[in-house]
Amino acid sequence: MHPVTGTVLYQEQPIEGATVVFQPTGGEDTSAPSGITGPDGKFRLRTHPHGDGAPAGDYKVLITWYPANAREQENPRNRLPERYGNPTDTPLQATVNKGHNELEPFRLTK
């Protein structure tokens, strides 16, 4: 596992509570590292059940942002454009290298 940190900005503003999922592009590994953004838009990836970090490789990046009370809502809506949460449509990609990875910010637009 290699440490991975990054930031998510939506319309150039940090967003809190967004889910970031790294989906391997090679299909060789079924684990999908993920993290949740903090108040400053920063996230750190974890890979279940391995712990902090992510395996080295190339990934499609999926980001969704639901309201904090989404579990209480009947039909919560993602506050980001759907393309960012769809594995076939996402324009976001990342490469995890051996060692520490501080990624460039993901700058999302409408």
Secondary structure as a PSIPRED ss2 file (coil, helix, strand):
# PSIPRED VFORMAT (PSIPRED V4.0)

   1 M C   1.000  0.000  0.000
   2 H E   0.000  0.000  1.000
   3 P C   1.000  0.000  0.000
   4 V E   0.000  0.000  1.000
   5 T E   0.000  0.000  1.000
   6 G E   0.000  0.000  1.000
   7 T E   0.000  0.000  1.000
   8 V E   0.000  0.000  1.000
   9 L E   0.000  0.000  1.000
  10 Y E   0.000  0.000  1.000
  11 Q C   1.000  0.000  0.000
  12 E C   1.000  0.000  0.000
  13 Q E   0.000  0.000  1.000
  14 P E   0.000  0.000  1.000
  15 I C   1.000  0.000  0.000
  16 E C   1.000  0.000  0.000
  17 G C   1.000  0.000  0.000
  18 A C   1.000  0.000  0.000
  19 T E   0.000  0.000  1.000
  20 V E   0.000  0.000  1.000
  21 V E   0.000  0.000  1.000
  22 F E   0.000  0.000  1.000
  23 Q E   0.000  0.000  1.000
  24 P E   0.000  0.000  1.000
  25 T C   1.000  0.000  0.000
  26 G C   1.000  0.000  0.000
  27 G C   1.000  0.000  0.000
  28 E C   1.000  0.000  0.000
  29 D C   1.000  0.000  0.000
  30 T C   1.000  0.000  0.000
  31 S C   1.000  0.000  0.000
  32 A C   1.000  0.000  0.000
  33 P C   1.000  0.000  0.000
  34 S E   0.000  0.000  1.000
  35 G E   0.000  0.000  1.000
  36 I E   0.000  0.000  1.000
  37 T C   1.000  0.000  0.000
  38 G C   1.000  0.000  0.000
  39 P C   1.000  0.000  0.000
  40 D C   1.000  0.000  0.000
  41 G C   1.000  0.000  0.000
  42 K E   0.000  0.000  1.000
  43 F E   0.000  0.000  1.000
  44 R E   0.000  0.000  1.000
  45 L C   1.000  0.000  0.000
  46 R E   0.000  0.000  1.000
  47 T E   0.000  0.000  1.000
  48 H C   1.000  0.000  0.000
  49 P C   1.000  0.000  0.000
  50 H C   1.000  0.000  0.000
  51 G E   0.000  0.000  1.000
  52 D E   0.000  0.000  1.000
  53 G C   1.000  0.000  0.000
  54 A E   0.000  0.000  1.000
  55 P C   1.000  0.000  0.000
  56 A C   1.000  0.000  0.000
  57 G E   0.000  0.000  1.000
  58 D E   0.000  0.000  1.000
  59 Y E   0.000  0.000  1.000
  60 K E   0.000  0.000  1.000
  61 V E   0.000  0.000  1.000
  62 L E   0.000  0.000  1.000
  63 I E   0.000  0.000  1.000
  64 T E   0.000  0.000  1.000
  65 W C   1.000  0.000  0.000
  66 Y C   1.000  0.000  0.000
  67 P C   1.000  0.000  0.000
  68 A C   1.000  0.000  0.000
  69 N C   1.000  0.000  0.000
  70 A H   0.000  1.000  0.000
  71 R H   0.000  1.000  0.000
  72 E H   0.000  1.000  0.000
  73 Q C   1.000  0.000  0.000
  74 E C   1.000  0.000  0.000
  75 N C   1.000  0.000  0.000
  76 P C   1.000  0.000  0.000
  77 R C   1.000  0.000  0.000
  78 N C   1.000  0.000  0.000
  79 R C   1.000  0.000  0.000
  80 L C   1.000  0.000  0.000
  81 P C   1.000  0.000  0.000
  82 E H   0.000  1.000  0.000
  83 R H   0.000  1.000  0.000
  84 Y H   0.000  1.000  0.000
  85 G H   0.000  1.000  0.000
  86 N C   1.000  0.000  0.000
  87 P C   1.000  0.000  0.000
  88 T C   1.000  0.000  0.000
  89 D C   1.000  0.000  0.000
  90 T C   1.000  0.000  0.000
  91 P C   1.000  0.000  0.000
  92 L C   1.000  0.000  0.000
  93 Q E   0.000  0.000  1.000
  94 A E   0.000  0.000  1.000
  95 T E   0.000  0.000  1.000
  96 V E   0.000  0.000  1.000
  97 N C   1.000  0.000  0.000
  98 K C   1.000  0.000  0.000
  99 G C   1.000  0.000  0.000
 100 H C   1.000  0.000  0.000
 101 N E   0.000  0.000  1.000
 102 E E   0.000  0.000  1.000
 103 L C   1.000  0.000  0.000
 104 E C   1.000  0.000  0.000
 105 P C   1.000  0.000  0.000
 106 F E   0.000  0.000  1.000
 107 R E   0.000  0.000  1.000
 108 L E   0.000  0.000  1.000
 109 T C   1.000  0.000  0.000
 110 K C   1.000  0.000  0.000
